[in-house]
């Protein structure tokens, strides 16, 4: 290891000196992200819960700093033998570091837009069609079950009917009224 390090010129020593610690920090950040740790270090279901949402994205964050130096240093190391001019190599490395930051910011922004609250508004069931899961007895003499798609999620609800005949399993019904948050009147 010592022989390898002493054989490097100053430029490569600087790049490796940046690449090794920032790669280590990046790995730790990645593991923490997958474990549900937010940027503040607190465990939360939403990695962006602590972020200031008044600004759609923030350029100067610790994560972006790590991503920049990760792209910058590894580009410098990778392209060292391909580009003779250290000035051009440094400029290209800076560009690649900024590009990596932009890509990661774009991905995180896109991911933040896919979050949902998970709360179903039962009022969205009115007028929708559903499939009978368990037979619904006639004239409100008992409850059956229906499956209904609300807010891009399939839910199961108790259902009653005022019709004169039982509604068999597999029938398509329409939600007429909301009796309570778990029971719907269908026809």
C-alpha positions as CSV (number, residue, x, y, z in Angstrom):
1,X,0.0,0.0,0.0
2,X,2.8,2.4,0.9
3,X,4.6,1.6,-2.4
4,X,1.4,2.4,-4.3
5,X,0.9,5.7,-2.5
6,X,4.4,6.9,-2.9
7,X,4.3,6.1,-6.6
8,X,1.4,8.6,-7.2
9,X,2.0,12.2,-8.2
10,X,0.5,15.0,-6.2
11,X,-2.6,15.4,-8.4
12,X,-3.6,11.7,-7.9
13,X,-2.8,11.9,-4.2
14,X,-5.2,14.8,-3.8
15,X,-7.9,13.0,-5.9
16,X,-7.5,9.8,-3.8
17,X,-7.5,11.9,-0.6
18,X,-10.9,13.3,-1.7
19,X,-12.3,10.1,-3.1
20,X,-11.7,7.7,-0.2
21,X,-13.4,9.7,2.6
22,X,-16.2,11.0,0.5
23,X,-16.9,7.5,-0.8
24,X,-17.0,6.3,2.8
25,X,-19.4,9.1,3.7
26,X,-21.6,8.3,0.6
27,X,-21.9,4.7,1.6
28,X,-22.9,5.6,5.1
29,X,-25.5,8.1,3.7
30,X,-26.9,5.4,1.4
31,X,-27.2,2.9,4.2
32,X,-28.9,5.4,6.4
33,X,-31.3,6.4,3.7
34,X,-32.3,2.8,3.1
35,X,-32.8,2.3,6.9
36,X,-35.1,5.3,7.0
37,X,-32.8,7.9,8.5
38,X,-33.6,11.5,7.5
39,X,-30.9,14.0,6.8
40,X,-31.2,15.3,10.3
41,X,-30.3,11.9,11.7
42,X,-33.8,11.2,13.0
43,X,-35.7,8.1,12.0
44,X,-38.7,9.1,9.9
45,X,-40.8,7.5,7.3
46,X,-40.2,10.4,4.9
47,X,-36.6,11.2,4.2
48,X,-37.5,14.7,3.3
49,X,-39.8,15.4,6.2
50,X,-37.3,17.8,7.8
51,X,-36.5,19.7,4.6
52,X,-37.7,23.2,4.1
53,X,-40.5,22.8,1.5
54,X,-40.7,26.5,0.8
55,X,-37.9,26.0,-1.7
56,X,-38.4,23.2,-4.2
57,X,-34.8,22.1,-3.9
58,X,-31.6,23.2,-2.1
59,X,-28.3,23.3,-3.9
60,X,-26.0,23.7,-0.9
61,X,-26.7,20.7,1.3
62,X,-24.3,18.2,2.8
63,X,-25.6,15.4,0.5
64,X,-24.9,17.6,-2.6
65,X,-21.4,18.4,-1.2
66,X,-20.7,14.6,-0.9
67,X,-22.1,13.9,-4.3
68,X,-20.0,16.7,-5.9
69,X,-16.7,15.5,-4.4
70,X,-17.6,11.9,-5.2
71,X,-18.1,12.7,-8.9
72,X,-15.2,15.2,-9.0
73,X,-12.6,12.9,-7.4
74,X,-13.6,9.7,-9.2
75,X,-13.7,11.4,-12.6
76,X,-10.2,12.9,-11.9
77,X,-8.9,9.4,-11.0
78,X,-10.6,7.7,-13.9
79,X,-9.6,10.2,-16.6
80,X,-6.1,10.9,-15.3
81,X,-4.3,8.7,-17.9
82,X,-6.6,9.9,-20.7
83,X,-6.3,13.6,-20.4
84,X,-2.7,15.1,-20.3
85,X,-3.7,18.7,-19.2
86,X,-4.4,18.9,-15.5
87,X,-6.4,22.1,-16.1
88,X,-8.7,20.4,-18.5
89,X,-8.9,17.3,-16.3
90,X,-9.9,19.5,-13.3
91,X,-12.5,21.4,-15.4
92,X,-14.0,18.1,-16.7
93,X,-14.0,16.7,-13.2
94,X,-15.8,19.8,-11.8
95,X,-18.3,19.4,-14.6
96,X,-18.9,15.7,-13.8
97,X,-19.2,16.5,-10.1
98,X,-21.9,19.2,-10.9
99,X,-23.6,16.8,-13.3
100,X,-23.8,14.2,-10.6
101,X,-25.3,16.7,-8.2
102,X,-27.9,17.7,-10.8
103,X,-28.8,14.1,-11.5
104,X,-29.2,13.2,-7.8
105,X,-31.2,16.4,-7.1
106,X,-33.5,15.6,-10.1
107,X,-34.0,12.0,-8.9
108,X,-34.7,13.1,-5.3
109,X,-37.1,15.8,-6.5
110,X,-38.9,13.3,-8.7
111,X,-39.1,10.8,-5.8
112,X,-40.5,13.5,-3.5
113,X,-43.4,14.1,-5.9
114,X,-44.5,10.4,-5.7
115,X,-45.3,10.5,-2.0
116,X,-48.9,10.1,-1.0
117,X,-50.6,10.7,2.3
118,X,-52.3,7.3,2.5
119,X,-55.5,8.8,3.7
120,X,-58.6,7.6,1.8
121,X,-61.5,10.1,1.5
122,X,-64.6,7.9,1.7
123,X,-66.6,10.7,-0.1
124,X,-64.7,9.8,-3.3
125,X,-66.7,6.5,-3.3
126,X,-70.0,8.1,-4.1
127,X,-71.2,7.3,-7.6
128,X,-68.3,4.8,-8.3
129,X,-68.8,1.2,-9.4
130,X,-67.6,-1.7,-7.3
131,X,-67.5,-5.5,-7.4
132,X,-69.5,-7.5,-4.9
133,X,-67.1,-9.6,-2.8
134,X,-69.6,-11.3,-0.6
135,X,-73.3,-11.5,-1.4
136,X,-75.3,-8.5,-0.3
137,X,-78.7,-9.5,1.3
138,X,-81.9,-7.8,0.0
139,X,-83.8,-5.0,1.7
140,X,-80.9,-4.1,4.1
141,X,-81.4,-7.4,6.0
142,X,-77.6,-7.9,6.4
143,X,-74.3,-6.8,5.1
144,X,-72.2,-8.0,2.3
145,X,-68.8,-6.8,1.1
146,X,-67.6,-4.9,-2.0
147,X,-64.2,-4.1,-3.5
148,X,-63.9,-0.6,-4.7
149,X,-61.0,1.4,-6.3
150,X,-60.6,4.8,-4.6
151,X,-57.6,7.1,-5.1
152,X,-55.6,4.5,-7.0
153,X,-56.1,1.9,-4.2
154,X,-58.5,-1.1,-4.0
155,X,-60.3,-1.1,-0.7
156,X,-62.9,-3.5,0.8
157,X,-66.1,-2.1,2.4
158,X,-69.2,-3.5,4.1
159,X,-72.2,-2.9,1.9
160,X,-76.0,-2.9,2.3
161,X,-78.7,-2.8,-0.4
162,X,-82.3,-1.6,-0.5
163,X,-83.0,-3.8,-3.6
164,X,-85.6,-6.5,-3.4
165,X,-83.2,-9.3,-4.4
166,X,-79.9,-10.4,-3.0
167,X,-76.9,-9.1,-5.0
168,X,-74.6,-12.1,-5.7
169,X,-70.8,-12.3,-5.6
170,X,-69.2,-10.9,-8.7
171,X,-72.0,-8.4,-9.5
172,X,-71.1,-4.8,-10.4
173,X,-72.9,-2.3,-8.2
174,X,-72.9,1.5,-7.8
175,X,-72.3,3.3,-4.5
176,X,-75.5,5.3,-3.8
177,X,-74.8,6.6,-0.2
178,X,-72.2,6.6,2.5
179,X,-73.7,5.2,5.7
180,X,-70.5,5.5,7.8
181,X,-66.7,5.3,7.1
182,X,-66.9,1.5,6.8
183,X,-70.4,0.9,5.3
184,X,-71.8,1.9,1.9
185,X,-75.3,1.7,0.4
186,X,-75.2,0.2,-3.1
187,X,-77.7,-0.4,-5.9
